[in-house]
Each structure stands twice: as structure tokens, then as C-alpha cells.
Amino acid sequence: MSALLAAGCGTTNTELAEDDSPISTLSSEFGYLGPVCRDGKPTRASTRGVTADTIRVGVFTDFGFTKNLEFIDAAMAFASWCNARGGIEGRRIEVAVRDTNLTEVRQRMLESCDDDFAIVGGGAGLDALGVRERLSCLLPSFPAQVVQPRSVGADLEFSASPTALPRHDIYTGFRHWLVKEAYPESIGKIGFVTADSPVSKVLADKGRESFQALGATIVYDDPHPIVGMTNWMPIAQTIKDRGVRGLVFNGEPSQLAKLEQALTTLGHRPDWIDATNNNYSPAFLKDAGASIGFQNNVADLGGVVPFEKAETVTATHQVKAIFDEYAPNTRMSFPQLRAISAWLLFAMSAAECGDNLTRRCVYDAASSETSWTAGGLQGRIDLSNPLVPKSCFNVEQATTEGWRPADFTPDTGLFRCNIPLYKFRTDYGSPMTLADVGKTLSDVE
């Protein structure tokens, strides 16, 4: 139940390309970061959650509601790998699982405030419920995902692999590619199918605005119960009747597979279906069955190296090796790649602090990363200002032989980074700041 990373916070110019060098597996080095975890000689308990031997880290998860272990498994795998190599400058990582059961975010955050040094590598669907408490206790966060507007881009939060931005559409490049390049005839026939939940509704609102800014016409827009439909055929029939040529689905991954089965039964094939990266998994291919060979599912991975490049990209290969060794019964998921990026960023930042491990030191170290790639797991991210939009994307396409990179014309190694992100005109909510809770950065110690 522990782990850690050590080494300098360096960057490189080659992390976006496939690597021809021999791939190492379970050494103390990771990708282009060099040695990450190693022994040291810490001597003191420098702050809450830190002793001379350990660092206590909270991992948020909705496991009690979703029964999904992905963030817990990622934390345990990384911690075990890192601790076996000496931890973060000699301090072992202790993982404290903070299970929100979906709605208990505030309660778990208060517990984390009492016991943890930082929050790392997790996420909660209703994450905004705990932001005020986190900022009030000056707790740094390195999440695998952020969801709600008050949480996205909040102070003391470092998204090593952003899943959202507060004022820009991170999917602009992908959407531009869909309706302006790959499938231009779909631009006048876009459809939305959205789960009736606060999270999905905001995602759909942002998606509609972004597509319409590109000149798209929305011809179908219908909510469905968050638990799904017992019969998807009526919605599928309406999609067919409206002639939808580009379909965006916001909801539970298992429900999209059922909708696609209904569409396939009706013989309707949109030019593309945005499966979202929630469905970038073998499970979706299995659930969709014969529909995979008929429908055209695509997903934007947001500049993260796909699993199928593990044999040629050192960092991705190493992640798989870590899971094989320390979580052998785990079927890896895409959110776990984001979780590992968060763990790496935290560990590298904490290692820079040495014996004087404080929250302010970790904050300053993470803030200095202007070109974070997690050692080659993803495209570059500037963490010095979380409100600055990233611009790299990459597209995966579902086939009967598995997920494969689509022909999206990459221009920077495995990614495409040449399309400026759309800035929303609608106010979807501002990220919470230290000032909102009567604090300043000078209060962080």
C-alpha cells in the first residue's frame, strides 16, 4: 500500500515520437524521466501526512457506486512499483482510498484534509462537492480526471493529463477533424444522445456550442435516463428518421453499445459516432458485438499514447509492465493512463523537495513544469498555468480487430497539435479559487 518517485523534473524534445531504442520494463527509470523512485535519507516529519519514512496520499474514487476499481488498482500498482525501488527519496507512499460512494465527496474530503499530504491519481463524478473543503485546508490535488465546473482548473489542482478546461473546448481539434476534414458531409446532420445527469448535460452543452461554432447543424438532441433504456429502438428509429450523420453520445459506456445494436438492426450507419474515450476499452468492443463491424466508432484520446503503441513507446510499455507485475488481474483502462501521469507528476514534484517535503514545495515544483509529457505517455502540457489550453489530440477507431489509430494526419509524432482550441462564449462556471475561501497562496506551507 505504498510507492514513490524520485529524480529531477526534466523535459525532453523526443517524447512525442515512437522510440526505436530497447524498451526497459521494471527498472527505476521511467520513459524519458530517468530514475524516478529511489532511496534517500529523510530525517523528519515535515508536515501533515508526512513522516520520516512515509507519505500518506489520498485517492478519490466512486467505487462504492460504480464498483470500478481502476483508480485504486492504478494507485496500488504505482505505489508498489515505486516503493520497491526506494520510494520518493526514501519515503514510502501510503495509499488512503477515499471512496465517495458518488455523493459523499465532502465527507471524504474532510477526512483527507485531516490525514493526507495530497490527493493523487483519482477522481469523483461529483468532484465539485469537495473543492471548498480542499482549498480551505490547503490540500494539493493531482487528479486523474476532473469533471465539474467548480473543480476544473481550481486552485492547488494540477491535471497532468487534462480531461477538461474551464473556458476552452479540449475536443476542438477532434471535432474540426470530424466535420471539416474526415466527414464534411456530416456537418449538417449532427445528433446528441445525453444521459439525464448534471455531468452529462454540461458535456453536451459544451459539445453543442463547439460544433455549432464550426458551422454544424444539430438535427437531433434527446436525453435519456442515466441508468439507460430498457429499449433503445425508439431513439434509434428517430436518429434514423432525422438522418443523423454524426452522433455524439454522453452517458454510461454500456448504454452506447445497446444503442448501436439498435441502430445496426435498423440498418442505419452514421458517418461517425463519437464513442468518447470512456469507451476506449476491449469491454466496449465486446458489448457492441457485431455492431463494431458496421458502425464507425471514433474517440479522441486527448494526446495520450494508445495502448496498442506499447511495443514501440517506452513509457506505455513500462506502464503495462508495472501492471503485469503489481496488478496482474487488472484489465487496464484508459483513465489509468491518466492516473499514472498524475502519480508521476506528484512523485517527481515531491522528490524535488527532499527532506523538506511541504505542500508549498510540491506546489512550486509542479508549477514549474511547462512541458510535461509523463516521460512520453502523452503530448506536452504546460502546468505553469492550468487555464492555458493544450492543443494536441489523437483519434482511435474501433475495428473488429480492436482499437486502432485513425487516419487523422498527425503532425507531432503520434499526435496532431495544430488547431487552436475554441473558447466558450457561454459561462459554464468558474473554477474555485483560494480567494473564494478567504485564503491566498502565501497560506500554503
C-alpha positions in Angstrom: 0.0 0.0 0.0 2.9 2.4 -0.8 5.0 3.9 -3.6 7.1 6.8 -4.7 9.1 8.6 -7.4 12.4 10.4 -7.4 14.6 12.3 -9.9 14.9 15.7 -11.4 11.9 17.3 -13.2 13.5 17.4 -16.6 11.8 17.5 -20.0 12.8 16.3 -23.5 12.1 17.0 -27.1 11.5 13.5 -28.2 8.7 12.2 -26.1 6.0 12.6 -28.7 7.6 10.2 -31.2 7.8 6.4 -31.2 11.1 5.1 -29.8 13.4 2.7 -31.6 15.6 2.2 -28.5 15.4 -1.0 -26.4 12.4 -0.9 -24.1 13.2 -1.3 -20.4 10.5 -2.7 -18.1 10.8 -2.6 -14.3 13.9 -0.5 -13.7 13.8 2.6 -11.5 13.7 4.7 -14.7 10.5 5.7 -16.4 10.3 6.8 -20.0 12.3 10.0 -20.5 12.2 10.9 -16.9 15.3 9.0 -15.9 15.4 7.4 -12.4 12.1 8.1 -10.7 12.0 6.2 -7.5 15.0 5.7 -5.3 16.3 5.5 -1.7 17.1 8.5 0.4 17.7 9.5 3.9 14.7 11.6 5.1 15.0 12.6 8.8 11.8 14.4 9.8 8.1 14.7 9.7 7.9 17.9 7.8 4.1 18.4 7.6 0.7 16.7 7.9 0.7 13.3 6.1 4.5 13.1 6.1 6.8 11.2 8.4 10.5 10.5 8.2 9.5 7.2 6.5 6.2 7.7 4.7 4.0 10.0 2.6 0.2 9.5 3.1 -1.7 10.1 -0.1 -5.4 10.1 -0.7 -7.0 8.5 -3.8 -10.6 9.6 -4.6 -12.9 7.1 -6.2 -16.6 6.4 -6.7 -16.1 2.7 -6.3 -18.9 2.3 -3.8 -21.3 3.4 -6.5 -19.6 2.3 -9.8 -17.8 -0.9 -8.5 -14.9 0.3 -10.7 -11.5 -0.3 -9.1 -9.5 1.4 -11.8 -8.1 4.3 -9.7 -7.5 2.0 -6.7 -5.7 -0.5 -8.9 -3.6 2.2 -10.5 -2.6 3.6 -7.1 -1.6 0.3 -5.7 0.3 -0.7 -8.8 2.3 2.6 -8.9 2.9 2.6 -5.2 4.1 -1.0 -5.1 6.5 -0.3 -8.1 7.8 2.9 -6.6 8.2 1.6 -3.0 10.1 -1.4 -4.2 12.7 1.0 -5.7 13.1 3.0 -2.5 10.1 5.3 -2.6 10.3 9.1 -3.0 13.7 10.0 -1.8 13.4 7.2 0.8 9.8 7.9 1.9 7.3 5.1 1.1 3.9 6.0 -0.3 0.9 5.0 1.8 -2.3 5.0 -0.2 -5.5 6.0 1.6 -8.6 5.1 -0.5 -11.3 7.8 -0.3 -14.5 6.1 -1.5 -17.1 8.7 -2.1 -19.9 6.3 -3.0 -20.7 9.0 -5.6 -22.4 11.5 -3.2 -20.1 11.5 -0.2 -17.3 13.7 -1.7 -17.4 16.3 1.0 -17.2 13.8 3.9 -14.2 12.0 2.2 -12.5 15.4 1.6 -12.8 16.3 5.2 -11.1 13.0 6.1 -8.4 13.7 3.6 -7.8 17.1 5.0 -7.2 15.6 8.4 -4.8 12.8 7.3 -3.3 13.2 3.8 -0.4 15.2 2.4 -2.0 15.4 -1.0 -4.7 13.8 -3.3 -3.3 11.9 -6.3 -4.4 9.8 -9.2 -8.2 9.6 -8.7 -11.4 11.3 -9.4 -15.1 11.6 -8.5 -18.1 12.3 -10.7 -19.4 15.0 -8.3 -15.9 16.4 -7.6 -17.1 20.0 -7.1 -18.8 18.9 -3.8 -15.4 18.8 -2.1 -13.4 21.7 -3.6 -14.3 24.2 -1.0 -13.1 21.9 1.8 -10.0 21.0 -0.1 -9.0 24.6 -0.6 -9.9 25.6 2.9 -7.4 23.0 4.2 -4.8 23.9 1.5 -4.7 20.3 0.1 -2.9 19.9 -3.2 -4.6 17.7 -5.8 -3.1 15.8 -8.7 -6.3 14.1 -10.2 -6.6 11.6 -12.9 -9.8 13.3 -14.0 -11.8 16.4 -13.2 -15.4 16.7 -14.1 -17.5 19.6 -12.7 -17.0 23.3 -13.4 -16.0 24.4 -9.9 -13.4 21.7 -9.8 -11.9 22.0 -13.3 -9.0 24.4 -13.1 -9.4 25.0 -9.4 -6.5 26.4 -7.3 -3.9 23.9 -6.0 -5.0 21.4 -8.6 -2.6 20.0 -11.2 -4.2 18.0 -14.0 -1.2 16.2 -15.5 -3.4 14.9 -18.4 -6.4 17.3 -18.5 -9.9 15.9 -19.1 -11.5 19.3 -19.3 -10.6 23.0 -19.3 -12.8 25.7 -17.7 -13.0 28.1 -20.7 -11.9 26.1 -23.7 -13.1 23.0 -25.6 -10.3 20.4 -25.4 -12.0 18.5 -28.2 -11.9 21.3 -30.8 -9.2 19.6 -32.9 -11.1 16.3 -32.9 -14.4 17.9 -33.8 -12.8 20.1 -36.5 -11.3 16.9 -38.0 -14.7 15.2 -38.0 -16.8 17.8 -39.7 -14.2 19.8 -41.7 -11.9 17.1 -42.9 -12.8 13.4 -42.5 -16.6 13.5 -42.8 -17.5 17.0 -44.1 -21.0 15.9 -45.3 -21.9 15.2 -41.6 -21.7 18.9 -40.6 -25.4 19.5 -41.4 -26.7 16.4 -39.6 -25.3 16.2 -36.0 -27.2 14.3 -33.3 -26.8 14.2 -29.5 -27.9 11.5 -27.1 -27.3 12.5 -23.5 -27.8 10.9 -20.1 -30.1 13.0 -17.8 -27.4 13.9 -15.3 -25.7 17.2 -14.3 -22.3 16.0 -15.6 -23.5 14.7 -18.9 -25.7 17.7 -19.5 -22.7 20.1 -19.2 -20.7 17.9 -21.5 -23.5 18.0 -24.1 -24.0 21.8 -23.7 -20.2 22.3 -24.4 -20.3 19.9 -27.3 -23.2 21.6 -29.0 -21.7 25.0 -28.7 -18.4 23.8 -30.0 -19.9 22.0 -33.0 -22.1 25.0 -33.8 -19.1 27.3 -33.8 -17.7 25.1 -36.5 -20.9 25.6 -38.5 -22.6 22.4 -37.7 -26.3 21.9 -37.5 -27.9 19.9 -34.6 -30.8 17.9 -36.0 -31.4 15.6 -33.0 -30.9 16.2 -29.3 -32.6 13.9 -26.8 -31.9 13.0 -23.1 -32.3 9.5 -21.7 -32.4 8.2 -18.1 -29.0 8.0 -16.5 -29.4 4.2 -15.9 -30.1 3.7 -19.6 -33.1 2.5 -21.6 -34.8 -0.9 -21.5 -35.4 -0.5 -25.2 -33.2 1.7 -27.4 -35.1 1.1 -30.6 -37.4 4.2 -30.4 -34.4 6.5 -30.1 -32.5 4.6 -32.8 -35.5 5.0 -35.1 -35.7 8.7 -34.5 -32.0 9.1 -35.2 -32.5 7.2 -38.5 -35.6 9.3 -39.4 -33.7 12.5 -38.8 -30.9 11.3 -41.0 -28.2 11.8 -38.3 -24.7 11.5 -39.9 -22.6 12.4 -36.8 -23.7 11.1 -33.4 -22.3 12.2 -30.0 -23.1 10.0 -27.0 -22.8 11.3 -23.4 -23.6 8.6 -20.9 -22.7 5.2 -19.5 -20.4 3.3 -21.8 -22.5 0.1 -21.7 -25.6 2.0 -22.9 -23.9 3.2 -26.2 -23.3 -0.4 -27.1 -27.0 -1.1 -26.8 -27.9 1.9 -28.8 -25.6 0.9 -31.6 -27.1 -2.6 -31.7 -30.5 -1.0 -32.3 -29.1 1.3 -35.0 -27.4 -1.7 -36.7 -30.7 -3.6 -36.6 -32.3 -0.7 -38.4 -29.5 -0.6 -40.9 -28.6 3.0 -40.1 -24.9 3.9 -40.1 -24.0 7.5 -39.3 -20.7 8.7 -40.9 -19.2 8.6 -37.4 -20.1 8.0 -33.7 -18.2 9.8 -31.1 -17.8 7.0 -28.6 -15.7 9.3 -26.3 -12.6 7.9 -24.6 -14.8 6.4 -21.9 -15.4 3.6 -24.4 -11.8 3.2 -25.4 -11.6 -0.4 -24.0 -11.9 -4.0 -25.0 -15.1 -4.2 -23.0 -16.9 -1.8 -25.3 -15.9 -3.8 -28.4 -17.2 -6.9 -26.7 -20.5 -5.3 -25.6 -21.1 -3.8 -29.1 -20.7 -7.2 -30.7 -21.5 -7.3 -34.4 -22.2 -3.6 -34.4 -18.4 -2.9 -34.4 -18.1 -4.1 -37.9 -21.0 -1.9 -39.1 -20.8 1.3 -37.1 -17.9 3.8 -37.3 -16.8 4.5 -33.7 -14.1 7.1 -33.1 -12.7 8.5 -29.9 -10.3 11.4 -29.1 -7.6 10.3 -26.6 -6.6 13.9 -26.0 -2.9 13.4 -26.8 -2.4 10.3 -24.7 -0.4 7.4 -26.3 -2.8 4.5 -27.1 -2.3 1.0 -25.6 -1.6 -0.6 -29.0 1.6 1.5 -29.2 3.1 -0.2 -26.1 5.6 -2.2 -28.2 7.2 1.0 -29.6 6.6 3.6 -27.0 8.8 3.1 -23.9 6.6 4.8 -21.3 3.4 3.0 -22.4 5.3 -0.3 -22.4 6.5 0.3 -18.9 3.0 1.1 -17.6 1.8 -2.2 -18.9 4.8 -4.0 -17.3 4.1 -2.3 -13.9 0.5 -3.6 -14.1 1.6 -7.0 -15.2 3.9 -7.2 -12.2 1.9 -5.5 -9.4 -1.8 -5.8 -10.6 -1.8 -8.9 -12.8 -5.5 -9.5 -12.6 -6.4 -5.9 -13.7 -7.6 -5.2 -17.2 -6.1 -1.8 -17.9 -8.3 1.1 -18.7 -7.7 4.5 -20.4 -8.3 6.5 -17.2 -5.5 4.5 -15.6 -3.0 6.0 -18.1 -4.1 9.5 -16.9 -3.8 8.3 -13.3 -0.2 7.2 -13.9 0.6 10.6 -15.4 -0.7 12.2 -12.2 1.3 9.8 -10.0 4.4 10.6 -11.9 3.9 14.3 -11.7 3.3 14.1 -7.9 6.3 11.9 -7.3 8.7 14.0 -9.4 7.5 17.2 -7.7 7.8 15.7 -4.2 11.2 14.3 -4.9 12.5 17.8 -5.7 11.7 18.8 -2.1 14.0 16.2 -0.5 13.8 16.1 3.3 11.9 19.4 3.4 8.7 17.9 1.9 5.9 20.5 2.2 2.8 21.3 0.3 4.2 24.6 -0.9 7.4 23.0 -2.1 5.4 20.4 -4.1 3.1 23.1 -5.5 6.1 25.2 -6.7 7.8 22.1 -8.2 4.7 21.1 -10.2 4.1 24.7 -11.2 7.5 24.8 -12.9 6.6 22.1 -15.3 6.0 23.9 -18.6 6.3 20.8 -20.9 5.0 17.8 -19.0 4.7 14.6 -21.0 4.9 12.0 -18.2 8.0 10.6 -19.7 6.4 10.1 -23.1 2.9 8.9 -22.1 1.2 12.0 -23.6 1.6 15.2 -25.5 3.1 18.3 -23.9 1.2 20.1 -21.1 2.1 23.5 -19.6 1.4 23.2 -15.9 2.6 26.7 -15.0 -0.9 28.0 -15.8 -3.7 25.4 -15.7 -6.0 27.8 -17.6 -3.8 27.7 -20.7 -5.3 25.3 -23.2 -3.5 22.4 -24.7 -3.9 21.7 -28.4 -2.7 18.1 -29.1 -5.2 15.3 -29.9 -5.2 11.8 -31.4 -8.0 9.7 -32.7 -8.7 6.0 -32.2 -11.1 4.0 -34.3 -12.9 0.8 -33.3 -12.5 -2.2 -35.6 -13.3 -5.9 -35.5 -9.7 -6.5 -34.7 -9.5 -4.0 -31.8 -9.0 -0.2 -31.4 -6.6 1.3 -34.0 -5.2 4.8 -34.7 -7.4 6.6 -37.2 -6.0 8.5 -40.2 -6.2 11.9 -38.6 -3.0 13.3 -40.1 -0.7 13.6 -37.0 1.9 16.3 -37.3 3.8 15.9 -34.0 4.9 12.3 -33.6 1.8 10.3 -32.7 -0.4 13.5 -32.2 -1.8 16.5 -34.0 -1.2 19.8 -32.4 -2.0 22.5 -35.0 -5.6 23.5 -34.2 -6.3 26.4 -31.7 -8.9 25.5 -29.1 -12.3 27.1 -29.2 -13.0 29.5 -26.3 -16.6 29.1 -25.0 -18.8 32.1 -25.1 -21.2 30.6 -22.6 -20.2 30.7 -18.9 -20.3 27.2 -17.7 -19.0 28.1 -14.2 -15.7 29.3 -13.0 -13.1 27.2 -11.1 -13.0 27.8 -7.4 -10.0 29.8 -6.1 -8.2 30.2 -2.8 -9.8 33.7 -2.6 -13.2 32.1 -2.5 -12.4 30.5 0.8 -10.5 33.5 2.2 -7.0 32.1 1.5 -4.0 33.0 -0.6 -1.1 31.1 -1.9 1.1 32.5 0.9 -1.0 30.5 3.3 0.2 27.2 1.7 3.0 25.8 3.8 
